[in-house]
């Protein structure tokens, strides 16, 4: 299984690469890959901390996933929220000590880009009426 995914924001002309956490949640990682490519509208959490999220259709078949405490996750952690059907990306401190279903980690070299994207998404939420498209693609290339 290819362990790298690419997340891109075409309107921002920015992208990051992330490594799937196949050692932590192998079934979940494969199920996520099976849903790609994903296209959605990027949003941002308002009170939980520095977290972006976007909805997508995900019907997991696996059982026995491994969770982490969201407030203790590393910068750049990507989680799936099963009940509300969204993928979230933490780009700074999180204030909620809730269980999080981790699926990927933004690669270290792309963390500075992720920080810029997070701030742009936050500002877009507050000051713009434009939607921001987000895409998730398998592998390390951003062309479709």
N, C-alpha and C positions, 0 to 999 in steps of 0.2 A: 504494500500500500504506500502510495506517495504521501509523505508526511507533511508537505508544505501546501498551504492555501494562500491565495492572494485576496486581499480586501481592498477595493478601490472605490474612490469617490470621484467620478468623472468630472463633475462640476468644479471640484476643487483642484483637479489635476494632481491628485495625491493617491498614494497606495502604500500599503504595508504588507509584509509577508508574515505568516504565523506558522508555527510548527504544531501539528495536531498532537495531542497528549495521548498517544496510543498506549503508553505504559499505564496510564491512570484509568482511561475509559476506552478500551479498544473497540468495543461494539458501537458505542456512541459516535466515535470518530468515523467509523465506516458508514453509519447511518447518515451522518451529516454529509459526507462526501457523496452519498447516493442522491441527495437532494439538489446538488449543484448542477448548473450554475444557479445562484440565488440573486434575485433583484428585488430591492425593497426601498423604502423611504427611511432615511436616517433620522433618528430623534435623540433626545438627551434627557437623562433623569433630572428631576428638579430638586429633590431633597436628599437623595441617597448618597450623593458624592459625585465624583468625576467619572461618570459612566455614560457611554452612548449605547443606544439599543435600536433594534429595528425588528419589526414583525416578519415572520415567514412561516410557511406551513411545514410542520415537522411532526410526523406521527411515529414516535419511537416504538420499536418492537422488542428491544432488549430489556433486560432486568438486571438488577444488582449494580447499578451505576455507583461510582465513588464521588462523594461530595466534599467540598472544602468550605471553610467559613469565609464569606465574601470579604469581611474586613481584614482578613489576614493574607489575602491573595497578593501575589506580586503584581507590580505595574505591568499592564499589557495582557492580563488574563482575559480570555474569552470564554463566556459561559452560555449555556442554553437554559432557558426558562421553559420548562415543559408545560406548565399550566396555562401560561399566557402566550405561549408560542412566539418567543422572541430570542434573538441572539444579542448578547451584551458584550461590550468591550470596556474594561476598566482602564482609564488612562491617568488615574490619580487616586488619592485616598478615598476609601469607601467607608461610610459611617454605619452601615447596617451589618450586624453579626448574624446574617442569615445563611443557611446552607446554599451553596452555589454548585451547579453542575458544570465543572470545568471541561472544556473540549479542546482548547488550543492556547498557545502563548505567542504573542508577537515577538519576533526575533529581536535580539538586543540592538542590532544596528538600526532597526526601524522605530525604536522607542521615541527618538526625537521627532520623527514625522508624526507618530501617533499623538504626541502632545500637541502639536500644531493642529492636527485634524480635530482633536477634542475641543480646543478653544474655538475653532471656526464653527463647529457644529453647535456649540453653546451660544455663540453670538448669532448664528443663524436662527436658532430657536427664539431668542429674545428680540431680535431686531429685523427680521426678514419675514416675508410672506411666501418666499420661494421654498419649494421642496428640494431636499438634497437626495439624489439617487446614491445608493450604495450597492455594490456588487461583490459577491463572494465566488471565487473561481477555484477549481482544483489546480494544484501545481503552482509553480513559481513564475508563471507568465501571466501578463495582464491583458493579452489580446484575446478576443472571442472569435 
